[in-house]
Amino acid sequence: MADKLEYSEVVSKLPKLDLSEEFMKEFKYEEEFKLYVEPNPLFIAPTFSLNDDFINDSEPQVILISASGAVGKSTLAKQIAYDKQVPIFNLADCATVGKKSFTGIIANSFDDNYQEMITHFRQGKHFFIIDALDEGRMKTNEEGFSAFLEDIAKHAKRSIGTSFVLLGRNQVIESVWVELNDAKVKTLTLNIDPFNEKHALEYINKKVINEIESVNLIEQHRNHYEETRNLIYNQLKHAVHLNNNETEDSKFFLGYAPVLDAISTLLSKERNFIKLKEEFSGENFTNSRSVLIHIVEYILTREQEEKFLPNFKQKSEQIAARLEWNAWNKLYNHDEQARMLLSKGFDQSQFEVPVEIAGIYEESIETWLPEHPFMNGKDFANIVFESYILAKNLTSNFEKTRELAEDYIKNSGFRDFPLLADFYYHFTKHHEKHVKPEHIGIIYDSLISFMPNQCMLEISVDGPDYEDIEEDGLENYDDVECTLTLFKKTEDKLIALMEYDFSVIYHRDSKLTFRKSLRNAQVNVPFDVELGYLGIQEYSLTASVFINCRNLYIYAKSIVAHKNVKFYEELDDEQYILLSAHNYEGYVEEKPTCFTKFHVNWDGSNRYPWSDYSNSMEQDEGVDKDIFRRFKRIALAFRSHSKGEMARYIDKIEHRRLLQGELGEKILQKMLEDGVLIKRLSDKMYVWKSEKADELLGVSWTSLRDGSIPEKLKIYLNQFRS
């Protein structure tokens, strides 16, 4: 089978529903189960890549289609539904799924014709589309979703040919494939490719014509329009290649629909293509995100200078002159537009407007804001614009504004999007700002939503131990570092594609929250960590995860511990999940469901439901507590690097936060002298030598992580007693 498939090739393999008009008249539409009878004029047929890691047959009973967020999975599902005249079961509109959910919706919708429909289905004359698997998974627990998939598997194995097309984000498609594969269902997994350049420009044209107020403007100035469109796209392409050298990430970005939507909005709202061309001709962009930020901010500036202020000045200029006030440029600037678009209105307390013209200003905002190009009615017109506005507000100097953005992300149904992290990173680095611990989970969720094939995200949040902070007695600290790294898997190692690093400022009441799930994480912080949120049924952890914190809160009723089948299945011994805390509070009612090594360690972890996994240890009288804690802190600071090597940058290991004074310095020096560690200056790394550690300490990095204190280690550490 070819590595690539065109849309027409995929659709041609699927049966077209050919039932009588009378039969279909009886079909009962449900919010989550409906037909689509109108084509989408903006649809552009995608190309698909075969995902070799998740294929078990070239003649599948189930086709799985995966992509990152906002790529167009639902648009694709609707087009297939229209072309083949089959209904879509949309899990985004479904309350919850479980055992026989699919059978139930079919029986209800086809009623008396149910048996005839099932007969057509099993004869290979019909198939069903199920969209938004990721949203369906979020609404139920592991048991419920597995029961739903068992229902799908049962029907698929009884039918001829392809009986289901399932669509969802990359991560959920991987887990669905595992379950269907275990059930002996023949599957084919396809990834939606980003648009190539030809299709990207075609997409922009369709969007512009669909959005523009006067199509005649394009016809009258077609050459200027096309030159400007091509220039902006080429600027983006040049910046991407300059930074990424034709990686999968660069191809994805250039063909990503939301990015193209932003270009379309820029062009569709412009009346002077020559001016716009000049604006982008003179810029020297260093990366793709800077081009996109320039597009977004050009639109904001245009709204301020060319649209809002001329209108407002006309109404208030005479009053302003009498007051000798002329701070026009402070009004409706980027920050103000960002605040108002998120709050959906005027907030006088944050604007420097004389009281004499404040009423006119508020009326003008009420008139212009609903027509803002970033908005479509009450919703954001584009997830790029929404992400920019959120990042702008999250990094605001005003606490009220930051809280507004935090609340929006938590309660509005915002779909995680990687550009939120990019914009946030841009604003914090540009203004040299520390970040709040509460924002780290937001950035993590936005990045984990974008995982191309053969890529993984690793997060490290590294700070002092809780006990060290308690001894200091200070209130605010800035000695926690957060690094999020996007890796690509090659044959024998992981290559870092992109890295986001943040300095974190925190206080005693700070909390680090991972609301949805957590994987590939190393977290050592002196403040609280929260997993999940109130009302969540189940929380998913995927190896390897290490958490050590002050108080650990788990809000889910159940925990599922997964092994990492995508990257480390061949390294089962190295996969683990360890949760360690000074105190624990939570709502977990059931014993964890574990598919990998799972341990917990806190006061009371030997009680149900944790008792089978408790690694809580009484203090060993044969070793000094402070000495062991400092040694363990140094050892656990190491991370897996190329070809399984445990290493860490020299400045990270020698940091005062890690060594905590003379004791830590002595332990580090002794480990160097004994060859447990080597200091490799060529790449500025400390390297953990496993064979030497086993010989002298009787402990491996893995067993130390689990809390082992063998006799050799006790003897070794006792030499540091005063």
C-alpha positions, -999 to +999 in steps of 0.1 A: +000+000+000+013+035-008+024+058+020-001+085+009-037+083+000-059+109-017-094+117-004-110+102-035-091+069-029-103+066+007-139+075-001-141+052-031-135+022-008-165+031+013-201+020+004-227+047-004-260+044+014-286+035-012-319+032+006-354+041-006-367+076+001-395+061+022-369+043+043-350+075+050-381+095+058-384+074+089-349+084+100-351+103+133-326+131+136-308+134+169-285+163+180-256+138+181-267+117+150-276+134+118-273+135+080-257+163+061-275+172+028-255+203+018-219+204+005-193+226+022-182+252-004-149+258+015-140+221+016-106+211+000-099+174-002-070+164+020-042+139+015-037+112+041-005+096+055-005+060+066+005+057+102+027+025+101+027+022+139-010+017+140-020-005+111-028-042+113-045-048+079-047-032+044-084-043+041-097-027+073-130-032+091-124+002+108-106+032+094-092+055+121-085+091+111-063+112+134-051+148+134-042+176+159-068+200+170-084+224+145-070+206+115-105+199+101-115+165+113-152+174+117-152+192+083-139+160+068-164+139+086-193+161+073-180+159+037-177+121+038-212+120+053-225+142+024-206+123-003-218+089+009-251+100+024-245+084+058-252+099+092-225+110+117-226+100+153-209+130+169-197+123+204-191+161+210-229+164+211-235+132+231-240+133+269-218+102+275-209+069+260-208+034+274-220-001+268-242-004+236-243+034+231-238+029+194-264+001+191-288+023+211-285+054+189-290+033+157-320+015+171-336+047+182-329+066+149-340+039+125-368+026+148-389+000+128-362+000+101-334-010+125-332-046+115-331-037+078-303-012+084-283-037+104-287-062+075-273-036+050-246-028+074-234-064+078-236-070+041-211-042+035-236-019+019-234+007+046-210+022+072-211+047+100-190+077+109-182+084+145-166+118+151-149+135+181-137+104+199-115+126+221-145+145+234-164+113+240-134+099+259-133+129+282-170+125+292-166+090+306-142+067+324-119+040+311-145+013+317-173+032+300-152+041+269-138+005+266-174-008+267-183+016+239-154+004+218-164-033+225-197-025+210-180-010+179-157-040+177-185-065+179-204-048+150-172-044+129-162-081+131-197-092+120-197-070+089-182-072+054-156-046+044-152-012+061-180-006+086-167+023+106-148+055+101-136+069+134-121+104+138-103+120+168-071+137+180-039+118+177-036+106+213-071+091+216-068+074+182-036+057+194-054+043+225-085+033+204-062+014+180-047-005+210-082-016+222-094-025+187-062-044+179-066-063+211-101-072+200-088-086+167-104-059+146-087-051+113-077-014+113-061+012+091-049+044+107-047+076+086-033+110+095-047+141+079-018+158+061-015+196+062-023+215+030+005+217+005+013+251-010-012+248-038-041+238-016-031+264+011-034+292-014-066+278-027-080+276+008-070+312+015-088+323-017-120+305-008-120+320+027-113+355+015-141+354-011-164+339+015-156+367+041-149+398+020-175+425+019-170+432-018-158+405-042-154+432-068-124+445-048-105+413-056-115+414-092-105+450-096-071+445-079-064+408-085-027+413-093-021+433-061-041+408-041-023+378-054+011+394-050+003+404-014-011+369-006+020+352-020+043+376-002+028+369+032+027+332+026+063+332+014+074+352+044+058+326+066+075+298+045+109+315+047+107+320+084+096+284+090+124+269+069+149+293+084+141+279+118+131+242+111+147+231+079+117+213+064+107+193+095+073+178+098+065+206+122+073+232+095+051+215+069+023+212+094+025+249+103+025+261+066-006+240+058-024+244+091-060+257+086-061+281+116-029+298+104-043+301+069-075+315+084-055+343+101-040+352+067-075+351+051-089+375+077-060+399+072-066+400+035-104+400+036-105+431+058-079+450+038-088+477+013-052+487+003-032+457-008-002+478-019+001+492+017-002+457+032+024+444+008+048+472+019+041+464+055+053+428+052+080+434+026+102+453+050+102+428+079+130+403+087+111+376+105+132+351+125+106+324+130+071+314+119+054+325+151+068+360+146+051+362+112+018+351+127+021+376+156+028+403+131-004+394+112-025+394+143-010+427+156-013+443+122-051+436+123-053+450+158-034+482+148-056+486+118-087+483+139-073+510+163-058+535+138-080+532+107-114+523+121-120+529+158-100+561+165-112+581+135-148+574+144-143+581+181-123+613+174-150+627+153-175+624+182-152+636+210-123+657+195-138+691+205-143+680+241-108+666+243-093+698+229-111+718+256-096+695+282-062+696+265-062+658+264-047+640+234-036+605+246-055+589+217-030+562+211-035+547+246-071+540+237-082+507+220-045+496+218-036+459+217-039+454+254-072+471+256-087+452+227-074+420+242-091+427+275-124+439+259-127+410+235-123+385+263-146+403+287-170+411+258-173+447+268-161+479+284-142+481+317-137+517+326-115+511+356-086+500+333-088+529+308-073+564+309-103+583+296-114+616+309-149+614+325-163+639+301-158+616+271-160+582+289-196+578+279-189+584+242-160+560+245-181+533+260-208+538+233-182+536+205-168+503+219-203+489+221-208+497+184-174+485+172-166+455+193-193+432+179-179+439+144-143+432+154-126+408+128-115+385+157-151+378+165-180+359+149-210+369+169-203+361+205-175+336+197-140+341+185-138+339+147-106+318+148-087+298+173-054+317+164-071+350+174-086+334+205-051+320+215-034+353+210-060+371+231-057+346+259-019+347+259-020+385+259-043+385+289-025+357+308+007+377+307-009+410+316+004+432+344-031+434+358-041+406+381-078+410+373-070+406+336-049+374+342-078+360+363-102+367+335-082+347+311-077+318+336-114+317+342-121+316+305-098+287+298-113+268+328-150+274+322-156+284+285-150+250+268-118+264+252-102+237+230-064+234+237-043+248+209-005+248+205-002+285+195-014+295+229+019+282+242+038+299+214+022+333+220+025+330+258+062+321+254+067+351+231+052+376+256+070+362+286+104+362+269+099+395+251+091+412+284+114+390+306+086+379+328+084+352+354+054+329+350+028+317+376+028+280+385-010+281+377-001+288+340+022+258+335-007+233+332-024+256+306+008+257+285+013+219+289-023+212+278-020+234+248+012+218+236+001+182+243-029+188+220-004+191+191+016+159+188+027+150+152+035+114+144+066+101+161+067+131+185+063+133+222+063+161+248+083+160+280+078+184+309+102+191+337+093+214+366+123+216+389+126+234+422+138+229+457+123+204+481+094+214+503+116+208+534+142+232+521+117+260+516+102+255+551+136+259+566+141+293+547+109+308+561+106+332+531+072+340+514+081+344+477+106+325+456+118+325+420+140+294+420+117+269+400+124+263+364+100+247+339+111+232+306+088+217+280+106+198+252+091+185+220+110+154+208+109+134+176+117+097+177+144+084+153+157+048+150+179+050+181+172+082+199+150+112+206+159+145+189+147+178+205+127+198+180+116+226+202+121+238+238+101+262+260+118+273+292+102+294+319+113+309+352+086+304+378+077+328+406+056+313+434+045+317+470+032+293+497-003+292+483+008+284+447-006+254+429+005+236+398-025+221+381-027+195+354-064+193+347-068+167+320-040+142+320-002+139+325+025+120+307+063+121+304+066+144+334+093+151+361+079+174+388+098+184+420+083+215+436+079+229+471+043+239+466+010+220+459+001+200+428-034+193+416-044+165+392-079+168+376-108+190+387-140+187+407-165+165+389-140+145+368-145+108+368-111+095+359-076+109+356-050+094+332-012+092+339+011+078+312+047+067+320+070+079+330+058+104+356+075+115+388+059+140+412+073+152+445+055+181+461+041+196+493+004+187+491-010+165+463-047+169+454-064+143+431-099+153+422-109+123+401-127+093+414-103+069+398-068+068+384-055+049+353-017+044+350-007+037+314+026+026+299+039+045+270+032+023+240+042+049+215+078+054+225+090+031+253+072-002+249+105-020+245+118-004+277+091-016+301+116-018+330+122+019+327+086+029+327+071+040+360+047+064+378+057+076+412+036+101+432+052+114+464+039+142+486+041+155+522+003+153+524-024+139+501-061+149+498-085+137+471-116+120+459-102+087+446-126+059+456-113+030+436-080+011+434-059+025+406-060+006+372-024+000+364-007-010+331+027+000+343+047+003+376+028+026+399+039+037+434+027+063+459+044+077+489+028+100+516+016+099+551-013+074+551-006+059+516-007+024+532-045+028+534-072+019+508-073+026+479-035+031+478-023+003+500-013-021+471+009+006+456+023+023+487+060+029+488+059+047+521+089+040+543+097+045+579+129+065+584+158+040+582+179+045+613+210+033+594+212+065+574+209+102+582+176+116+567+192+149+555+221+132+538+199+107+520+175+134+509+203+155+494+219+125+477+186+114+463+178+149+451+210+151+431+206+116+417+170+122+406+178+154+388+193+133+360+172+128+328+172+102+300+192+115+270+204+098+237+208+060+237+195+056+272+222+077+289+212+095+321+226+131+320+220+167+330+235+200+321+263+211+345+247+243+355+215+224+365+234+200+388+256+227+403+227+251+410+224+262+446+187+251+446+198+215+441+229+213+463+216+234+491+250+243+505+281+225+517+266+190+522+253+188+486+287+201+473+306+174+492+283+146+480+286+158+444+324+161+446+327+126+461+305+111+434+328+127+408+359+114+425+345+078+426+333+078+390+296+075+398+293+108+379+315+122+351+318+158+341+318+159+303+329+194+292+324+187+255+286+191+258+285+207+293+269+176+309+271+155+341+266+119+332+253+092+356+275+060+352+251+031+360+277+004+363+298+024+388+267+033+408+257-004+411+293-013+421+298+013+448+262+021+459+243-011+451+216+010+436+204+019+401+189+052+392+155+034+387+156+016+421+167+048+438+137+066+424+115+039+440+131+047+474+156+018+478+183+022+504+206-009+502+234-016+526+261-004+502+243+030+499+240+033+537+277+028+541+285+052+513+263+080+527+275+075+563+309+089+554+292+123+552+281+123+588+295+152+608 
